[in-house]
Every structure is written in C-alpha cells, then in structure tokens.
Amino acid sequence: MSRTKILDPAESYTFSKYAELSFDTADILAEFGVVFNNTSLQLPQQLPINPEPLKTELQENLALVDPSSEIARREALIFPILKTVCKFIQAPLKIEYPVRVNSRLKGSFDYFIPTPQNLLVVEAKNADLAKGFTQLAVELIALDQWTDSPTPTLYGTVTTGDTWKFGQFQRQERKIEKDINTYAIPSDLNLVLSSLFGITMNIR
C-alpha cells in the first residue's frame, strides 16, 4: 500500500516550518527518502580543554539571567559553549546562516560550524526538543545535498540551552539517528563539550 504524501508539492517550506508541522518526524523524513530511528549514539569524544572556567561562566550567567526567553538562552548558554569550541579549533561560527537547496530545503541554520566534519546546532523553538529535532533532521538532509564534504556521517544537535540532544545522518544508508540520551547544562557540560569537540575535530 502506498503512503500518502504529507508535504504539499506546490508549497514552499523553510527549515523552521518543519518544527511547526504536527506530523511525526519519521513521516516527514520519509518524504525525503530518509528513515528515522532512536538509538544510543556513540559519538566521537575529545576534551582538549579544561571545562571548569566555562562551567563557572555558565553558572554565573544562570545566576544573573532568567533563561526563560530564547534570546536569553542563546546569549547566556548556547553562544558561550559554541564560542569556546570554535575559538579552540580556530573555526568560524556561522549564525543564522542562509542556505537554499530547493523549495523544500531552505532557510537559515541557527548555528553552523564549517569544518571538514560540519556541525549543525538548532535552538529548539518554544523549548520543544522533539519539534526542534525534526527541524535539525531536515537541516541535516539539506546539508547532505549542499556540502561537498566527503564525510560519511553528518552531525547535529538541538538544544534549549540547558538541555542538549545529538543526532546524526548516515549519508549512504539515508538514515537519521536520534540519540536517546539528553544532556543537561551545566551538570553534563563535560559530556556536551567532549561531543562537540569530538565531532568538529573528527576527520575521517
């Protein structure tokens, strides 16, 4: 039995639009010929810095700022973490980076670290990790078509600032995998940092 299409071929879709759709992530990804599953990811891990100064900064930020708004979470939690990573690996941090593949794959990457192993970071709108991951998954599909990097796996993470969840796109298998684990900031900072460094410094 054929599956009913859920995306309107006559309509244009931005990345953020997918986070607003009521359909399951698996059904949305099926529109792109991609399968979806939840699993415990074995992410590359490296921790080349002492994380304590950053942990102290994040704790101070949380004491000063109420992270209830998206802009507060961005400035108090997300940006300091990504800045720390990019500063160490000497890579640019692209913010609201515009990309257009076609009418169904277009918009802006919230955060994009362009290294030989590219990394996408999506801020979960309305602090909804599930919807945010759907957006991340579609952005990974767009990145697969947009980048000329030969790496077999593309990585991304969705975050509310104080909670992080990772995902990866196995390009040859056309499979998006969502990590069943979530990581809290600042308590799990070491794990988040080691994954971010492991991904961006992982050259295969």
C-alpha positions as CSV (number, residue, x, y, z in Angstrom):
1,M,0.0,0.0,0.0
2,S,1.4,3.4,-1.0
3,R,1.9,6.0,1.7
4,T,0.0,9.3,1.5
5,K,2.2,12.3,0.9
6,I,2.1,14.8,3.7
7,L,4.0,17.7,2.1
8,D,2.3,19.8,-0.5
9,P,4.4,19.8,-3.7
10,A,3.1,23.2,-4.5
11,E,4.1,24.7,-1.2
12,S,7.5,26.1,-0.2
13,Y,9.0,25.0,3.2
14,T,11.6,26.7,5.3
15,F,13.6,24.7,7.9
16,S,11.7,26.3,10.8
17,K,8.4,25.4,9.2
18,Y,9.0,21.7,9.8
19,A,9.2,22.3,13.5
20,E,5.6,23.6,13.3
21,L,4.1,20.6,11.5
22,S,2.1,18.2,13.5
23,F,3.3,15.1,11.7
24,D,5.7,12.5,13.1
25,T,9.4,13.1,12.4
26,A,9.6,9.7,10.7
27,D,6.8,10.6,8.3
28,I,8.3,13.9,7.4
29,L,11.7,12.4,6.7
30,A,10.1,9.7,4.6
31,E,9.2,12.5,2.2
32,F,12.9,12.8,1.5
33,G,13.5,9.1,1.3
34,V,15.2,9.0,4.7
35,V,14.5,6.6,7.5
36,F,14.5,7.6,11.2
37,N,15.2,5.8,14.4
38,N,16.1,6.4,18.0
39,T,19.3,4.8,19.4
40,S,22.1,5.3,21.8
41,L,24.7,7.2,19.7
42,Q,28.4,6.5,20.1
43,L,29.7,10.0,19.3
44,P,33.3,10.9,18.7
45,Q,34.7,12.2,22.0
46,Q,37.6,14.6,22.7
47,L,38.0,17.1,25.6
48,P,41.2,19.1,24.8
49,I,40.5,21.9,27.3
50,N,39.8,22.3,31.0
51,P,36.0,22.8,31.1
52,E,35.9,24.4,34.6
53,P,36.3,28.1,33.5
54,L,33.4,27.7,31.1
55,K,31.3,25.9,33.7
56,T,31.9,28.7,36.1
57,E,30.9,31.3,33.4
58,L,27.6,29.4,32.6
59,Q,26.8,29.1,36.3
60,E,27.3,32.8,36.7
61,N,25.2,33.5,33.6
62,L,22.3,31.4,35.1
63,A,22.6,33.3,38.3
64,L,22.3,36.6,36.5
65,V,19.8,35.8,33.7
66,D,16.4,34.2,33.7
67,P,16.7,31.7,30.8
68,S,13.0,31.7,30.1
69,S,13.3,33.5,26.8
70,E,15.0,32.2,23.6
71,I,17.4,35.2,23.4
72,A,18.4,34.8,27.0
73,R,19.2,31.1,26.4
74,R,21.1,31.9,23.3
75,E,23.3,34.5,24.9
76,A,23.7,33.0,28.3
77,L,24.2,29.3,27.5
78,I,24.4,28.4,23.8
79,F,26.8,31.0,22.5
80,P,29.4,30.7,25.2
81,I,29.6,27.0,24.7
82,L,29.9,27.2,20.9
83,K,32.3,30.2,21.1
84,T,34.6,28.1,23.3
85,V,34.7,25.3,20.8
86,C,35.2,27.5,17.8
87,K,37.9,29.5,19.5
88,F,39.9,26.4,20.3
89,I,39.6,24.7,16.9
90,Q,40.0,28.0,15.1
91,A,36.8,27.7,13.1
92,P,34.2,30.3,12.3
93,L,30.8,30.2,14.0
94,K,28.1,31.0,11.4
95,I,24.9,32.3,13.0
96,E,21.6,32.5,11.1
97,Y,23.5,31.1,8.1
98,P,21.2,31.2,4.9
99,V,21.1,28.0,2.8
100,R,18.9,27.1,-0.1
101,V,18.9,23.7,-1.8
102,N,15.4,23.8,-3.2
103,S,11.9,25.0,-2.3
104,R,11.5,22.3,0.4
105,L,15.0,22.7,1.8
106,K,15.8,26.3,2.5
107,G,16.1,28.7,5.4
108,S,18.8,29.6,7.9
109,F,21.0,27.3,10.1
110,D,20.8,28.7,13.6
111,Y,24.4,27.8,14.2
112,F,26.8,26.2,11.7
113,I,30.4,25.3,12.4
114,P,32.0,24.7,8.9
115,T,34.9,22.3,9.4
116,P,35.9,19.1,7.4
117,Q,33.3,17.5,9.8
118,N,30.5,20.0,9.7
119,L,28.2,20.5,12.7
120,L,24.7,22.0,12.9
121,V,23.2,23.4,16.0
122,V,19.5,24.1,16.2
123,E,17.9,26.1,19.0
124,A,14.7,24.4,19.9
125,K,11.9,26.9,19.5
126,N,9.5,27.1,22.4
127,A,12.0,24.8,24.3
128,D,10.5,21.8,22.4
129,L,13.3,19.3,21.8
130,A,11.1,16.9,19.8
131,K,10.0,19.5,17.3
132,G,13.5,21.0,17.3
133,F,14.9,17.7,16.3
134,T,12.6,17.4,13.4
135,Q,14.0,20.7,12.2
136,L,17.5,19.5,12.8
137,A,16.9,16.3,10.8
138,V,15.6,18.3,7.8
139,E,18.6,20.6,8.0
140,L,21.0,17.6,8.0
141,I,19.2,16.4,4.8
142,A,19.8,19.8,3.3
143,L,23.4,19.9,4.4
144,D,23.9,16.5,2.8
145,Q,22.9,17.9,-0.6
146,W,24.6,21.3,0.0
147,T,28.0,20.4,1.2
148,D,30.8,18.9,-0.9
149,S,32.4,17.2,2.2
150,P,33.0,13.5,1.6
151,T,32.5,12.6,5.3
152,P,30.0,9.6,5.6
153,T,28.3,11.0,8.6
154,L,26.8,14.4,9.3
155,Y,26.2,15.5,12.9
156,G,23.9,18.0,14.6
157,T,22.5,18.8,18.0
158,V,19.3,20.5,19.1
159,T,19.3,22.5,22.3
160,T,17.2,24.6,24.7
161,G,20.4,25.9,26.1
162,D,20.2,24.0,29.3
163,T,19.4,20.7,27.5
164,W,21.2,19.2,24.5
165,K,20.3,16.2,22.3
166,F,22.5,14.9,19.4
167,G,21.7,13.3,16.1
168,Q,23.5,12.1,13.0
169,F,22.8,11.4,9.4
170,Q,24.3,8.3,7.9
171,R,24.5,9.6,4.3
172,Q,25.0,6.3,2.4
173,E,22.2,4.5,4.3
174,R,19.9,7.6,4.1
175,K,19.3,7.2,7.9
176,I,18.8,9.8,10.6
177,E,19.6,8.6,14.1
178,K,18.4,10.4,17.2
179,D,20.3,9.9,20.4
180,I,18.0,8.6,23.2
181,N,20.2,10.4,25.7
182,T,19.9,14.0,26.7
183,Y,22.5,16.2,28.5
184,A,21.9,19.0,31.0
185,I,23.9,22.2,31.3
186,P,25.9,22.9,33.5
187,S,25.9,19.4,35.1
188,D,26.7,17.5,31.9
189,L,28.9,20.2,30.4
190,N,31.9,17.8,30.1
191,L,29.8,15.3,28.0
192,V,28.4,18.1,25.8
193,L,31.8,19.6,25.2
194,S,33.6,16.3,24.5
195,S,30.9,15.5,21.9
196,L,31.2,19.0,20.3
197,F,35.0,18.8,20.2
198,G,34.9,15.1,19.1
199,I,32.7,15.9,16.2
200,T,34.3,19.1,15.0
201,M,37.9,17.6,15.4
202,N,37.0,14.2,13.9
203,I,38.4,13.9,10.4
204,R,37.7,10.7,8.6
